[in-house]
Amino acid sequence: MAWIIVDIGERDWSKLAYQFGHELGHVTANSWQADAKPAPPCQWLEEAVVEAFSLRGLGLLAKSWKADPPFAGDNAFGDAIADYRENIITRYRALADSQGLTRDAATWFADHRNEIEIPGLNPFAQAMSVTILAQYEQAPESVEALGALNRWPGRAAVPASQYFQRWKESCAELQASPQLPSHLSDLLRISAY
């Protein structure tokens, strides 16, 4: 059984959905077992992927709430959820631009690799989450790849080239779309060899 713990204020529904979506992303990425400890060098990538998953979920929730709210006459709260999401995306896009990610992802990765590979949702993982979110929106089936993460010995502690290769193999094994790991490894120019 997986536990999801969030930290929100009273009636902070957008933040609840956002945090819950992020943590649910970790569960989906097979990071809920006792041995699922964050580890460099690739934990940042899981953080970026689950952050994008959460932002995607907020977008879907906003649209759904606007069209068919759970409480009669509460359609406008869909706009509040959408605004909450857009504020996060705007912040992350600014990070991506200031870090150089929007100009050349491979150079961004090479120039900042030591900082990027620190475990946790660091500013580099936040910046990359916008790129991953765009992939989710362009190819919705790429979300399947989240369930193929971390199904191998060493989990995030393996070098990036092995991480991407194992992720692609895990996608094939589960018959999940390999688009996301392929796209990201190409974008960052991380070779499996």
N, C-alpha and C positions, 0 to 999 in steps of 0.2 A: 504494500500500500504506500502511496506517495502522499506526503503532506505538502500543502502549499500555504505559505505564510506571507501575509501582506501587511504593510504598515501604512494606514491611511487615517485621515481625520473623519469626523462624523459627516455623513452624507456626501463624501467626496467620491461620487460614483464613477466619474471618469478615471480618476487615479486608481480606484479599485479595479476597474476593467483593464487598465494599462498594466498594473503590477501583476494581476492574476494572469493575464495573457503572456507576460514575460516568463513567469514561473512555470506556467503550463507548457511553454516552449521548451524549457529545460526538461520537464518530464517527458515530453514527446521526443526529445533528443537523447533519451536514455540516461539522463543524469539525475535520477532520483534514488538510486541504490546507495547503500552505505559506502561503497568503494568509489563513488563518483566524485572524487575530490578535484577541484579546479587545479590545472597544472599547465605550465608553459611547455612548449611554445605555442600551442594552438587553442588554448581556452578562449582567447579573445575572439576567435572565429565563431565558436558556439555562441558567445555573448552577442555578437553582431547578428547572427542568424535568428536567435530567439527574440532579440529586440525588434527586428524587422517583422517577425511573426506577430508580436504584440501590436505593432503599429498597423499591420494589415488587419488584425482583428478589430482594432478600434475603428478603422474605416468601414468594415462590414457592419459593426454594431451601430455606427452613426446612421448609415443608410437604412438599416432595418428599423431603427427607432423612429426615424423620420417618416418612413412609409407605414409602419404598423407598430406604434408604441405599445408597451405593455400596460400603460395606463391611459384611458381615454382622454383625448385632448392634450396629450403631452408630447406631441410631435416635435415641438421646438427644442426639446432636450437633445434631439439628434444633432442639431446645429451646435450645441454646446460641446458635445462629444467630438464632432468634427473639428471645432476650433481648438480644443485641447490637443488633439492629434496634430493638427497643422502647426501649432506652436512648437511642438517637439521636433517635427520634421524640419521646420525653418531653422531651429537651433543646430540640428545635426548637419543640415546642408551648409550652414556657415562654417561649422567645424571642418567639413570635408573640403570646402574651398580654401580655408586658411591653411590647412595641412598639405594641400597640393593634390589631394585624391582626385578631384574633378579634372585636373589637367592630365595626369598620367598615373594610373593606379600602380603600375609596376615600379615606377620610380618612387612613388609614395611609400610603397611597402619596403623597398630597398633602403630608402633614406631614414625611415622611422622604425625599422624592424625591432630593434631592442626595446623601444617604448611600446610598440604594438603588442608584443608577445608577453606583456605583463598580464597575468590572469585578472579577470573581472571586466566589468563594463566600463572600460576606460574611454577617453575621448576618441581614440582611434577606432575602437569597436563601434562607438556611436556613429562616427562618420561613415564607416563601412555599411552600417545598417540601412542607410538610405539607398545605397547601391543595390543591396539585397532586396529591399522593399520594391524597388523598380523592377527587379527580376520577377518577384512574386506577382506583381501586377501585370507584367507583360506575358508571363507564362505561369498561370495559376497552378498548373500541375507540378511546378518545381517545389511547391511546399511539401510534397511527398518526401523529398530528400531529408527533411528534418528528422523523420523517424528512422532514417538509416545512419544517423550519426552515432559515434561512440560505441559501436558494436564489435570492437576488436580489442585485443590486449594492448595496454598502454594508453588507450583512449586519446586524450588531448596532449599527452606527454611525448608523442612521436613527432619527428621533424615534419614540417609542412608538406613536403613532397609525398611522404608516406601517408600523412593524414588525408590528403586529397585522393590519393590512389585507393586507400582503404575505404574512404567514403564512397567513391565511384563503384568499387566492388560490392559494397554493402547495398547500394542502390540496385545494382544488377541482381543481387541475391534476393532482394525483397520485391523485385520488379517495380521499383519506384523510379520516377524520372531522375536521370542523372544530370539534368540541365544545370541545376544550381552549382554542384561541385565543379562541373566542367567549365561553366561560365566563369566562376571565381578563380579557378586555377589558371585559366587562360588570361583573365584580366590582370592577375598578379604575376603572370608569367612564371608560375611554379610548375616545374616539370616533374613528372613521376620518375624520372631517371636521373 
